Amino acid sequence: MDEVLSVLAPSYQMATESAVSRGGKFKKVWGRGNVVSAFGSTFTRCQITFGGENNRIEIGEGANMVECKIHVMGSNNVIRIGKKASAYGLSIWVSDNGNEVSIGDNFYGSGSMGINCSEGTKVSFGNDCLASRGVMCMSSDSHSILSPWGKRVNPAKDIVIADHVWIGYGVTILKGVRIAKNCVVGASSVLTKAFDDENTLIVGNPAKAKKKIGGWRVKKIVGGISPLEMD
């Protein structure tokens, strides 16, 4: 990794003890005080781009990032990726100032997931979350919709996803969404509001709470055996 980083300007700091890079690119655009802290993590064909000042990226020990892109265009932004998180093809786009993206420990993203965070908002995932391919999270519409009197009616809002949430293929999560822990979101659903009840199956466009569930597991349970009967 030191060989890759040697081309960067002095205003970009890198703390990478025991981190491993395989074909990664760390590209500084402009700005001072930008820091990437990545101890004991692995990058394979990843790219990080800064445009602004005093931004910080913290990647936890044991994280495995493959073909991921992180673009930060603004100042005083923070991105945190938890311990033992694993992501393939994750793209994080942060624009404007004072945003925060937080991904918890043991997160798993299986491909082509996008997070767009702007206008000073926060996008957060708790621990032990699972996201399928094609998931998109957007805390802002990126453009303004005005009332007849010229007032903006679509302000950006935080997205907060609790622990142990499974998000299915092609789900879109829009500004202001909250998802309580132990929920499952069905494929191709579009979420536009808060879901504050735990252990809920959420489906549809627009998404609705379909029914209560007993939780979910990554491990397949074959033959209808109760999880209490399994090792």
C-alpha positions in Angstrom: 0.0 0.0 0.0 2.9 2.4 0.7 3.8 2.3 -3.0 0.3 3.3 -4.0 0.1 6.2 -1.5 3.5 7.7 -2.3 2.0 9.8 -5.1 -0.3 11.7 -2.8 0.1 15.2 -1.7 1.3 15.9 1.9 -2.1 17.3 2.9 -3.6 13.9 2.6 -2.9 11.6 5.6 -3.1 7.9 5.6 -3.0 5.6 8.7 -2.8 2.1 7.3 -0.8 -0.1 9.6 -1.3 -3.8 8.7 -3.8 -2.8 6.0 -3.6 -4.5 2.6 -4.2 -3.0 -0.8 -4.6 -5.1 -4.0 -4.6 -2.8 -7.0 -6.3 0.0 -5.1 -6.3 3.7 -6.0 -6.3 6.5 -3.5 -6.6 9.8 -5.3 -6.5 13.2 -3.8 -8.3 16.0 -5.7 -7.8 19.0 -3.4 -8.0 20.1 0.2 -6.2 19.7 3.5 -6.7 17.5 6.6 -8.3 14.6 4.8 -7.6 11.3 6.6 -8.2 7.6 5.9 -7.8 5.3 8.9 -7.8 1.7 7.9 -6.1 -0.7 10.4 -6.1 -4.4 9.7 -8.5 -4.2 6.7 -8.2 -5.3 3.1 -8.9 -3.3 -0.1 -9.1 -5.0 -3.5 -9.4 -2.7 -6.6 -10.9 0.1 -4.5 -10.9 3.9 -5.1 -11.1 6.8 -2.6 -11.5 10.3 -3.9 -11.5 13.5 -1.9 -12.5 17.0 -2.9 -12.7 19.2 0.2 -11.1 19.6 3.6 -11.1 17.9 7.0 -12.9 14.8 5.9 -12.3 11.5 7.7 -12.8 7.9 6.6 -12.5 5.2 9.3 -12.5 1.5 8.3 -12.6 -1.1 11.0 -10.3 -4.0 11.7 -11.0 -7.1 9.6 -13.1 -5.2 7.0 -12.9 -6.5 3.4 -13.7 -4.1 0.6 -13.7 -5.3 -3.0 -14.2 -3.0 -6.0 -15.7 -0.3 -3.8 -15.7 3.5 -4.5 -15.8 6.3 -1.9 -16.2 9.8 -3.3 -16.2 12.8 -0.9 -16.9 16.2 -2.4 -17.2 18.7 0.5 -15.7 19.3 3.9 -16.0 18.0 7.5 -17.6 14.8 6.4 -17.2 11.4 8.2 -17.5 7.9 6.8 -17.3 4.9 9.2 -17.2 1.3 8.2 -17.3 -1.2 11.0 -15.2 -4.2 12.0 -15.5 -7.3 9.9 -17.7 -5.5 7.4 -17.6 -7.0 3.9 -18.7 -5.2 0.7 -18.4 -5.9 -3.0 -19.1 -3.1 -5.4 -20.3 -0.6 -2.8 -20.3 3.0 -3.9 -20.5 5.8 -1.3 -21.1 9.4 -2.7 -20.9 12.2 -0.2 -21.5 15.8 -1.2 -21.8 19.1 0.6 -20.5 19.6 4.2 -21.1 17.9 7.5 -22.5 14.6 6.4 -22.0 11.2 8.1 -22.2 7.7 6.7 -22.0 4.9 9.3 -22.0 1.2 8.5 -21.9 -1.1 11.5 -19.9 -4.2 12.4 -20.4 -7.4 10.4 -22.2 -5.7 7.6 -22.4 -7.7 4.4 -23.2 -6.1 1.0 -23.3 -8.5 -1.9 -22.9 -6.2 -4.8 -23.7 -2.9 -6.6 -25.0 -1.1 -3.6 -25.1 2.7 -3.6 -25.3 5.3 -0.7 -25.8 8.9 -1.6 -25.5 11.3 1.4 -25.7 15.1 1.1 -26.9 18.3 2.5 -25.5 17.7 6.0 -27.5 14.5 6.6 -26.7 11.1 8.1 -27.1 7.6 6.6 -26.5 4.8 9.2 -26.7 1.0 9.3 -26.5 -0.8 12.6 -24.6 -4.0 13.2 -25.2 -7.3 11.5 -27.1 -5.9 8.5 -27.3 -7.7 5.2 -27.9 -5.9 1.8 -28.5 -7.6 -1.5 -27.5 -6.4 -5.0 -28.8 -3.2 -6.3 -29.8 -1.5 -3.0 -29.8 2.3 -3.2 -30.0 4.7 -0.2 -30.5 8.5 -0.9 -30.8 11.0 1.9 -31.6 13.8 -0.6 -33.4 14.2 -3.9 -30.3 16.1 -5.1 -32.6 18.8 -6.7 -35.2 21.1 -5.3 -39.0 20.9 -5.7 -40.6 24.3 -5.0 -44.1 25.2 -3.8 -46.1 27.8 -5.8 -44.6 30.4 -3.5 -41.0 29.4 -4.2 -40.3 27.5 -0.9 -38.5 24.2 -1.2 -40.7 21.3 -0.2 -38.3 18.3 -0.4 -35.5 18.9 2.2 -32.9 16.2 2.8 -33.5 13.9 5.8 -31.5 11.3 7.7 -31.8 7.5 7.0 -31.4 5.3 10.0 -31.3 1.5 9.8 -31.1 -0.5 13.0 -29.3 -3.7 13.9 -29.9 -6.9 12.0 -31.9 -5.7 9.1 -32.0 -7.7 5.8 -32.6 -5.6 2.7 -33.5 -7.5 -0.4 -32.5 -7.2 -4.1 -33.1 -3.8 -5.8 -34.6 -2.0 -2.8 -34.6 1.8 -2.8 -34.5 3.7 0.5 -35.3 7.4 0.3 -34.8 10.3 2.6 -36.4 10.2 6.1 -36.6 6.4 6.3 -36.1 4.5 9.5 -36.1 0.7 9.8 -36.3 -1.0 13.2 -34.2 -4.0 14.1 -34.8 -7.5 12.9 -36.8 -6.4 9.9 -36.7 -7.8 6.4 -37.3 -5.6 3.3 -38.6 -7.5 0.2 -37.0 -7.2 -3.2 -37.6 -4.1 -5.3 -39.5 -2.3 -2.5 -39.4 1.5 -2.4 -39.3 2.9 1.1 -40.4 6.5 1.7 -41.3 6.6 5.4 -40.4 5.2 8.9 -41.0 1.7 10.0 -40.5 1.7 13.7 -41.9 -1.8 14.6 -39.3 -4.5 15.1 -39.6 -7.9 13.5 -41.6 -6.7 10.5 -41.7 -7.8 6.8 -41.7 -4.7 4.7 -42.7 -4.9 1.0 -44.1 -3.0 -1.9 -43.9 0.3 -3.9 -44.5 2.3 -1.9 -43.5 -0.1 0.9 -45.9 -1.1 3.6 -45.6 -3.2 6.8 -46.9 -6.6 5.6 -46.8 -8.8 8.7 -44.9 -9.6 11.8 -42.0 -12.2 11.6 -39.9 -14.1 14.1 -36.7 -12.6 12.9 -34.3 -13.9 10.3 -31.0 -15.8 9.9 -28.3 -15.8 7.3 -28.1 -19.6 7.7 -30.6 -21.6 5.7 -32.9 -23.7 7.8 -33.8 -26.8 5.7 -37.0 -28.9 6.2 -38.8 -26.4 8.5 -36.7 -27.2 11.6 -37.0 -24.6 14.3 -33.9 -22.5 15.0 -34.1 -23.6 18.6 -33.5 -27.2 17.5 -30.4 -26.4 15.5 -26.8 -26.1 16.7 
